[in-house]
Structures are given as C-alpha cells and as structure tokens.
Amino acid sequence: MKSLSEKIYLQLENPSEDNTIGDKDRIIEALENKYKNIIMPYKVIKNLYPMCRNSNFKITVTLLKRENDWVIIKVEPGDTRNCHYGLAVDLGSTTIIMQLVDLNNGQVLGEESVFNKQIKYGEDILTRIFYTKQYKNGLEEIQKSTIESFKELILKLKEKTKINIEEISIMTVSGNTTMTHFLLGIDPWTIFQSPFTPVFNECGFINTNDLDLPINGYIYCFPSIANYFGGDLVSGLLHSGIYKKDEICAFMDIGTNGELVIGNKDFLVAAAGAAGPALEGGISKFGMRASSGAIDSITIINNKIKYTTINNERPKGICGSGIVDLISELFLNKWIDFSGCLIPENSTSIIKLEEEYAVEYVSKDDSGIKESLIFTQNDIDQFLKTKSAAHTMVAYLLEEIGLNINDLDYFYISGAFGTHLDLKSAVTIGMYPDLPKEKMICPGNTSLKGAYALLTNRELLKEVRDIRQRVQYLQLSNATDFLGKMRAASFIPHTNLELYPSVKEELIKKGILI
C-alpha cells in the first residue's frame, strides 16, 4: 500500500567520535535514499533526546507524503510498524461519519456516525452562518461543536477497537465548503455574500494540534471549487472516476446542496446550488432524518396507504425517500394532479385543514407520536420546487454543453439519499431523468469513499489537484431562463411528457392518460 503516511523502521549506527552527525541529520540521511525533500518539524526534534539513545537508535519514523515533500510526523522507540492507522471522515452538515483504517492493509477496523453538533445553532447552514454574525463568539462556538463531534467519534472508535488514539497519524476530511470553513474556525460569511467566494479553496495539510484534535498527526481537507461546490463533491468525483472515463457521465449529489457534474476524461462541467431541507424531510412538520421510526417507503394499494419504517418502529415522521414515494404514489393513484394539487374527492385520506388540504398518511392510532401524520398541500408544493431544481440543473448543463439526456452513458446518484430512495419513484415525479435502469448508478456515500481512497493511496493527491483544475464551474445565477425552466419542471413529471416515456406509458396503462 501507498497510504498518505508511511512507517519506516530504522536501525541506525550510534553516535561516536568517528560519527558525530546529529540525531536529526542521522535520521534524515538514512531516509534520503528513498524519500526526497524531508522535513522534520521542531516539535519532533525536541523529542529525539533521550529517546533515540535510550532505544539504541532502533526507531520507527512516521512520514506524511505531501505534494512536494515528506514531513516527519513522529519518531518512536522500537518497531511500531504494526500500529499504523488513519481516519477517513465525511463531514456532513447533518451527520458526520468516521472510519478507522489500518494503513498497512486498508482494512476498515470500525465505522461510527453522530449528528453534527452544529445543529443546535441551526438546522440549516445559513442559520448557522447568521449565528456567527449575531454572537461575538458564534464562530468559535460552532468550530468547538464540530471538534466535539470529531472527539466523540474518535472516542467511540477507540472503545470499539481498543486502539490507542495517539497511534493515528493522518485524517482525511471531505465536507462542503462551509463545513470545512467551520471545522477550521474560518468565517464562511464570504461564501454567501457577493461575489460568493470562500476565504480559501485549498488548505493543504494542517497539524491536528492546531485544531485541538486528540491525535498526533495531520488533517487533510479536500479542496472546494466554489461556494456550493465543496470538497465532498471533489472526493465523490475521485471515487467515481468519471474524470478518467471515455463515456460521458453525470454525477449528482443532492443533500443540503444540489451539485452536478457532467463530463469524462476530456471535459468536466459543473453547477451547484442550495437544495434546502426538502430531501431530508425538512419541509414538513412531520419530516425527519432517516432514523428509527422514520417512514422510508410508501405504496398505495386498493386506495389505502401502506408504509415501512426504519427499524420497524411505530412511525414518528417521514424522511426524504418516503416523501418521494408518497408523492409518486399520490400521482399514480390520482390523489394529486399533474400540478401536484390534491384531489379530495379521490380519497378519504385527504383531509381539510383550516386553510388547505392535506393527506393523512398515518392515523393518530397508528402513530408513534400520538397524533396523525400529515403531508400538506404546501409541503407538496415545496418539494416540487426542490425536485424541479434538480431536473433543471441537469437540463441546463446539458444544454450548455450541447448534449441531450440520451447522450449520457451513465448517471451517478451519490449520497445516502440516492442510495435509499426508489429510483422508479424519483423518475415518476421527474426528479431524475428517465433513463434505462442500467445507466443509473447509486454508488452510496462517495464523499466518505473518496476520503478513504486518498487516505490509502497517496498517488491520488495528484488526481485531486487535477480534478480541481479541470472542473469548469458555471454559476446558475447566469443561466438563461432558469426560473422558466424550473416552472416547467415543477409539474409531475414535467410539462413535456415526451421527456419521460416510461412514466407516460405507466399513465396510459393506469388510464390517467388516454
């Protein structure tokens, strides 16, 4: 393996009257045949005496490969090559996932996740950014909450694996542009203020001591490309490999932000924008994240709603995949029309509230929170705005490149949302293009997988730089008639049914279209 850090065992000649070279220089001289441009920081030099002499100069050196040099992270007595670990992290605005990896063989020894403790400062990113402006120590508090999330994950992994945290030498972190700013304690206000440029795109390697992280090594954050195009997507592209393929691919990740790249080994064109909380259930009073008790799938059979919940618990609310199913089923069973308007006479589950109609998808008696779960007309309207933005982003980029949807060889749908939702439902409502199933790929959490890939293969540092330099980013604010295209895409599946032949066929089969 060629992991980002490497452990080398040395048995050096002891100092003598005939060999008076200093300890630091003795170590670097022994390494220079294989490693070039070696740096030993002051902190490491301070620990050489008396450790080297006490161990008879039988020592293990841990080196970190950066783009242009090798930096010595630590020098230990004896042979510690068997204890060589790293951490791969997906820094999400809602959930943070961390893997502990054996850097001798690439084995994932443990994986843990926690809710990002930033949430207490705001469910959405913009609220958290405003918090940093409203309160003098706001930025410091949010950074501290992020570090506390990391510490909790590290402790969980330590308890699970019994591995000493001090033995971890390197951490790779993949997060969106704002999350990376928060982690490093750098004000992200410029990301949301014209001309919407971050303070930095690339931060390089940072000593973990500077961030109060309880490991003895360095942290590498994936670089961003723009305000809404963060390191998590660069990491995802690294994992997917579309930047090396002959085939033309689309790569989409919809979460807090909606991000899209279209291209191959010859070109990469991207666009991104805020997707909001809709796909995490955040638009509805009873929307929730994909956790225990969340409805994650829905069907309508004989005009009755059937559902499943995560961990088979009594339903407490509905998550993103459940919402996609719900709207698809409402449409296919004529409970809503093409514009998404509820049709009360078509179901007794459609109830009248004070100011609008709503569909009751779980009765009070069946609910796990002792009240009925409803999805209102406004909830439907808000969701259709989000799905129309996703559709329009694809249509806009294809138009800019001079391609159409059938020119795509593969369509990658990244992230947990893409993994768990029913693709047929997503196509039915017009969220994703109507492509053959074999063209649709759901690779899972590519942000985490890219962080793991770089952690275990230092050669990919060059490819990260290559991806960042090659991506041509288009601002959606400059898009011609973007809002007009969104209005057309806000219908189910779209005002132009010819774009969705499989949905049209299903509607004819069901008698909705004649």
C-alpha positions in Angstrom: 0.0 0.0 0.0 1.0 3.6 -0.6 -1.0 5.3 2.1 -0.7 9.0 2.8 1.5 8.3 5.8 4.2 5.6 6.0 6.1 4.0 8.8 9.8 3.1 8.4 11.8 1.1 10.9 15.5 2.2 11.2 18.4 0.6 13.0 21.0 3.4 12.9 24.6 3.5 14.0 25.1 5.0 17.4 26.9 8.3 17.6 30.7 8.0 18.2 33.9 10.0 18.0 34.1 8.8 14.4 30.4 9.6 13.7 29.4 12.9 15.2 26.4 13.7 13.0 23.4 15.0 14.9 20.4 12.8 15.7 18.0 14.7 13.3 20.5 14.6 10.4 21.3 11.0 11.1 17.6 10.0 10.6 17.1 12.2 7.5 20.4 10.8 5.9 19.1 7.3 6.4 15.8 8.1 4.7 17.1 10.2 1.8 17.9 7.3 -0.5 14.1 6.6 -0.8 12.4 9.8 0.3 13.2 13.3 -1.1 12.6 16.7 0.5 12.2 15.5 4.1 11.2 18.0 6.7 11.4 17.4 10.5 9.4 19.9 12.5 10.7 21.5 15.7 8.2 19.5 17.8 9.7 16.2 16.6 13.3 17.4 17.0 12.6 18.2 20.7 11.6 14.6 21.4 14.7 12.9 19.8 16.8 13.1 23.0 17.0 11.0 25.0 14.5 8.7 23.2 16.9 7.8 20.3 19.8 6.9 22.6 17.5 5.0 25.1 16.4 2.8 22.2 19.9 2.3 20.8 18.8 4.2 17.7 16.3 1.4 16.8 13.4 3.6 15.9 10.3 3.9 13.8 9.8 7.1 11.8 6.3 8.1 10.6 6.3 10.2 7.5 3.5 12.1 5.7 3.5 12.5 1.9 2.5 15.9 0.8 2.6 17.1 -2.8 6.1 18.4 -2.8 7.8 16.9 0.3 7.7 14.4 3.1 7.2 15.6 6.7 8.2 13.5 9.7 5.1 13.3 12.0 6.8 11.4 14.8 9.8 9.2 15.8 9.1 6.3 18.2 11.4 3.8 20.0 11.4 0.3 18.7 9.5 -1.2 15.8 5.9 0.1 15.7 5.1 -0.6 12.1 2.2 -2.9 13.0 0.4 0.1 14.6 -0.3 2.3 11.7 -3.8 3.9 11.5 -5.7 6.7 9.8 -9.2 8.2 9.8 -11.5 9.0 6.9 -14.3 11.4 7.6 -17.4 12.5 5.8 -18.2 15.9 7.4 -21.9 16.4 6.6 -24.0 19.3 7.9 -26.4 16.9 9.4 -24.3 13.7 10.0 -20.6 13.1 10.4 -19.2 9.6 9.6 -15.8 8.4 10.6 -13.8 5.3 9.6 -10.8 3.9 11.4 -8.5 2.4 8.8 -5.4 0.1 9.1 -2.9 1.7 6.8 -0.9 -1.4 6.5 -3.6 -3.2 4.6 -6.5 -0.8 4.0 -8.9 -2.7 6.3 -11.7 -0.6 7.8 -11.5 -1.5 11.5 -14.5 0.5 12.6 -17.1 3.0 11.4 -19.2 5.3 13.6 -21.5 8.3 12.9 -23.0 11.1 15.0 -25.3 14.0 14.4 -23.2 17.1 13.7 -23.3 19.1 17.0 -23.6 22.3 14.9 -27.3 21.5 14.6 -28.0 23.2 17.9 -27.0 26.5 16.2 -29.4 26.0 13.3 -30.9 23.1 11.3 -29.7 24.7 8.0 -26.3 26.1 7.1 -27.5 29.6 6.6 -28.9 29.9 10.1 -25.6 28.8 11.5 -23.7 31.4 9.4 -26.1 34.1 10.7 -25.4 32.8 14.3 -21.7 33.7 13.8 -22.7 37.2 13.0 -25.2 37.7 15.8 -23.0 36.5 18.6 -19.4 37.6 19.4 -18.1 34.1 20.0 -20.5 32.4 17.5 -17.8 31.2 15.1 -15.7 29.9 18.0 -18.8 28.0 19.4 -19.6 26.4 16.1 -16.0 25.3 15.5 -15.9 23.9 19.0 -19.1 21.9 18.4 -17.6 20.5 15.2 -14.4 19.4 17.0 -16.5 17.9 19.8 -18.3 15.8 17.2 -15.0 14.6 16.0 -13.8 13.8 19.5 -17.0 11.8 20.2 -16.4 9.7 17.1 -12.8 9.1 17.9 -13.8 8.0 21.4 -16.4 5.6 20.0 -13.9 4.1 17.7 -11.3 3.8 20.5 -13.8 2.0 22.7 -14.9 -0.3 19.8 -11.4 -1.2 18.5 -9.2 -0.7 21.7 -6.7 1.2 19.5 -4.7 4.0 21.1 -5.8 7.3 19.6 -2.2 8.6 19.7 -1.2 6.0 17.1 -3.4 7.7 14.5 -1.2 9.8 12.2 -3.4 11.1 9.4 -7.0 12.1 8.9 -8.7 12.9 5.5 -11.9 15.0 5.7 -14.5 15.5 3.0 -17.1 18.2 3.5 -18.8 21.1 1.7 -17.2 24.5 1.5 -19.0 25.9 4.6 -18.4 22.8 6.8 -14.7 23.0 6.0 -14.6 26.6 7.0 -16.4 25.9 10.3 -14.1 23.0 11.1 -11.0 25.2 10.7 -12.6 28.2 12.5 -12.6 30.4 9.4 -15.5 32.8 8.9 -17.7 31.5 6.0 -19.6 34.7 5.6 -18.0 35.5 2.2 -19.5 32.3 0.8 -23.0 33.8 0.9 -22.0 37.4 0.2 -21.5 38.7 -3.3 -19.4 37.7 -5.2 -19.8 34.5 -3.2 -16.2 33.4 -2.9 -14.8 31.4 0.0 -11.9 32.5 2.1 -9.9 29.5 0.8 -10.4 26.7 -1.6 -7.5 24.6 -0.5 -6.0 24.5 3.0 -3.4 21.7 2.5 -2.2 19.7 5.5 -2.8 21.1 9.0 -1.3 19.8 12.2 -4.1 18.3 14.4 -2.7 20.1 17.5 -3.8 23.4 15.9 -7.4 22.2 16.0 -7.3 20.6 19.4 -7.9 17.1 18.0 -6.6 14.3 20.2 -4.4 12.6 17.6 -0.7 13.1 16.9 -0.6 13.9 13.2 -2.1 15.9 10.3 -5.5 16.5 8.9 -6.2 17.0 5.1 -9.4 18.6 3.9 -10.5 18.1 0.3 -10.4 21.3 -1.6 -13.5 23.1 -2.8 -14.1 24.6 -6.2 -16.8 27.2 -5.4 -19.2 28.3 -2.7 -21.7 25.4 -3.3 -19.2 23.0 -4.9 -17.2 21.6 -1.9 -14.6 19.1 -1.1 -17.3 16.4 -0.6 -18.0 16.5 -4.3 -14.3 16.6 -5.3 -14.0 13.5 -3.1 -17.0 11.9 -4.8 -15.6 12.5 -8.2 -12.3 11.0 -7.1 -14.2 7.8 -6.0 -16.4 7.6 -9.1 -13.5 8.0 -11.5 -15.7 9.7 -14.2 -12.8 12.2 -14.8 -10.9 9.2 -16.3 -13.7 7.6 -18.3 -14.3 7.6 -22.1 -18.0 7.5 -21.5 -20.0 10.7 -20.8 -21.3 10.6 -17.3 -23.4 12.8 -15.0 -22.6 12.8 -11.3 -25.3 14.3 -9.0 -25.3 14.6 -5.2 -28.4 16.1 -3.6 -28.4 16.9 0.1 -28.1 20.3 1.7 -26.7 21.5 -1.6 -27.6 20.1 -5.1 -24.4 19.5 -7.1 -24.0 18.2 -10.6 -21.0 17.4 -12.8 -21.2 16.2 -16.4 -18.2 15.0 -18.3 -15.5 12.4 -18.9 -11.7 12.4 -19.4 -11.9 15.2 -21.9 -14.1 17.7 -20.0 -15.9 18.4 -16.7 -18.6 21.0 -16.4 -20.4 21.6 -13.0 -23.1 23.6 -11.4 -24.4 23.7 -7.9 -27.0 25.5 -5.7 -28.7 25.3 -2.3 -31.2 22.4 -2.3 -32.5 23.1 1.2 -34.0 20.7 3.7 -36.6 19.1 1.4 -34.8 15.9 0.8 -34.0 15.4 4.5 -37.7 15.7 5.3 -37.2 19.3 6.5 -40.1 20.9 4.6 -42.9 19.1 6.6 -43.9 19.4 10.2 -43.5 15.6 10.4 -40.5 15.4 8.2 -37.4 13.9 9.8 -34.0 12.5 9.1 -33.6 8.8 8.1 -33.5 7.4 11.7 -35.5 5.0 13.7 -39.3 5.4 13.3 -39.0 7.4 10.0 -41.2 6.2 7.2 -38.8 5.3 4.4 -41.1 3.8 1.8 -44.8 4.1 0.8 -47.2 2.4 -1.6 -50.9 2.8 -2.1 -52.8 -0.5 -2.5 -56.6 -0.5 -3.0 -56.6 3.2 -2.3 -55.0 2.6 1.2 -51.6 3.8 2.2 -49.0 1.2 3.2 -45.6 2.1 4.6 -42.4 0.7 6.1 -40.3 2.4 8.9 -36.7 2.3 9.7 -36.1 -0.4 12.4 -39.8 -1.3 12.1 -40.7 1.1 14.8 -44.0 2.9 15.0 -44.0 5.8 12.6 -42.8 9.2 14.0 -42.5 11.0 10.8 -41.3 10.7 7.2 -37.8 11.0 5.6 -36.7 12.0 2.1 -37.1 8.6 0.4 -40.6 8.2 2.0 -41.6 11.7 0.6 -40.5 10.7 -2.9 -42.6 7.5 -2.7 -45.5 9.4 -1.2 -45.7 12.0 -4.0 -45.2 9.3 -6.7 -48.0 7.1 -5.3 -50.3 10.1 -4.8 -49.8 10.9 -8.5 -50.1 7.4 -9.9 -53.3 6.8 -7.9 -54.9 10.2 -8.9 -54.8 11.7 -5.4 -53.0 14.6 -6.9 -53.0 16.0 -10.5 -50.1 16.9 -12.8 -49.5 20.2 -10.9 -49.4 18.4 -7.6 -52.8 19.7 -6.3 -54.6 17.3 -4.0 -58.0 16.0 -5.3 -60.1 15.5 -2.1 -62.9 13.5 -3.8 -60.5 10.8 -4.8 -59.6 9.6 -1.3 -60.9 9.8 2.3 -57.3 10.1 3.4 -57.3 13.7 2.0 -58.5 15.9 4.8 -59.4 19.6 5.1 -57.4 21.7 7.5 -58.2 25.4 8.3 -56.5 26.8 5.2 -55.5 23.9 3.0 -55.9 20.3 2.2 -53.5 17.6 3.4 -53.1 13.8 3.1 -53.1 11.8 6.3 -50.6 9.0 5.7 -50.7 7.7 9.3 -53.7 7.8 11.7 -53.4 9.0 15.2 -54.0 5.5 16.5 -51.1 4.1 14.4 -48.7 6.9 15.1 -45.7 6.6 17.3 -46.1 10.2 18.5 -49.9 10.0 19.4 -51.0 12.4 16.6 -51.8 11.7 13.0 -49.0 12.3 10.4 -50.0 14.6 7.5 -48.4 16.0 4.4 -50.0 19.3 3.4 -50.5 20.9 0.0 -47.8 23.4 0.9 -45.4 20.5 1.7 -46.1 19.1 -1.8 -45.5 22.5 -3.4 -42.2 23.0 -1.6 -41.0 19.5 -2.5 -41.9 20.0 -6.2 -39.8 23.2 -6.2 -36.8 21.2 -5.0 -37.3 18.4 -7.5 -37.7 20.8 -10.3 -34.4 22.5 -9.4 -32.7 19.1 -9.6 -34.2 18.4 -13.0 -33.5 21.9 -14.3 -29.8 21.7 -13.2 -29.4 18.6 -15.4 -31.3 20.2 -18.4 -29.3 23.5 -18.1 -25.9 21.8 -18.0 -26.7 19.5 -20.9 -27.9 22.5 -22.9 -24.7 24.5 -22.1 -22.5 21.6 -23.3 -24.6 20.9 -26.4 -25.8 17.4 -25.4 -29.2 15.8 -24.6 -30.1 13.3 -22.0 -29.7 10.4 -24.3 -26.0 11.3 -24.8 -25.3 10.3 -21.2 -23.8 6.8 -20.8 -24.2 6.8 -17.0 -26.0 8.8 -14.4 -24.5 8.6 -10.9 -26.7 9.5 -8.0 -24.5 9.9 -4.9 -25.2 10.2 -1.2 -27.3 8.4 1.3 -30.5 9.9 -0.3 -29.6 8.4 -3.7 -28.9 5.0 -2.1 -32.2 4.6 -0.2 -34.8 6.1 -2.4 -36.7 4.1 -5.1 -35.4 5.2 -8.5 -38.7 4.4 -10.2 -40.5 6.8 -7.8 -37.8 9.5 -8.4 -38.3 9.2 -12.2 -42.1 9.2 -11.9 -42.1 12.6 -10.2 -39.5 14.0 -12.6 -36.7 14.3 -10.1 -34.2 12.2 -12.1 -34.1 11.7 -15.9 -36.0 8.9 -17.5 -33.0 6.7 -18.4 -32.7 2.9 -18.7 -32.1 1.3 -15.3 -28.6 0.0 -16.4 -27.5 3.6 -16.9 -28.4 4.7 -13.3 -25.7 4.0 -10.7 -26.1 4.6 -7.0 -22.6 4.3 -5.5 -23.5 5.3 -2.0 -21.6 7.7 0.2 -18.9 8.8 -2.3 -17.8 11.6 0.0 -16.6 9.0 2.6 -15.4 6.6 -0.1 -13.2 9.3 -1.7 -11.7 10.2 1.7 -10.9 6.5 2.3 -9.4 6.3 -1.2 -7.0 9.2 -0.7 -6.1 8.0 2.8 -5.0 4.6 1.5 -3.4 5.9 -1.8 -1.2 9.0 -1.7 -0.8 8.9 -5.5 -4.4 10.3 -5.7 -3.2 13.7 -4.3 -2.2 14.5 -7.9 -5.6 13.5 -9.1 -7.4 15.6 -6.6 -5.4 18.6 -7.9 -6.2 17.5 -11.5 -10.0 17.4 -10.8 -9.9 20.8 -9.1 -8.1 22.4 -12.1 -10.2 20.7 -14.8 -13.7 21.4 -13.5 -15.4 24.3 -15.3 -17.9 25.8 -12.8 -21.0 27.6 -14.2 -23.0 29.9 -12.0 -26.7 29.1 -12.0 -27.4 32.8 -11.5 -26.1 33.4 -15.0 -28.4 30.7 -16.5 -30.8 31.9 -19.2 -34.4 31.5 -18.2 -33.6 29.1 -15.3 -36.7 30.1 -13.4 -38.8 29.5 -16.5 -37.3 26.0 -16.9 -38.0 25.3 -13.2 -41.7 26.2 -13.6 -42.0 23.7 -16.4 -40.2 21.1 -14.3 -42.4 21.7 -11.2 -45.2 19.7 -12.8 -45.3 15.9 -12.4 -43.2 14.6 -14.0 -42.8 17.6 -16.4 -44.9 19.7 -18.8 -43.2 17.8 -21.6 -44.2 14.2 -21.1 -42.0 13.2 -24.0 -39.0 13.6 -21.7 -40.5 10.8 -19.5 -41.6 7.9 -21.9 -41.7 5.3 -19.1 -43.9 7.5 -16.9 -46.2 8.3 -19.9 -46.5 4.6 -20.6 -47.5 3.9 -17.0 -50.0 6.7 -17.0 -51.6 5.3 -20.1 -51.7 1.8 -18.5 -53.5 3.2 -15.5 -55.9 5.2 -17.5 -54.7 8.6 -16.3 -53.7 9.4 -19.9 -55.8 8.4 -22.9 
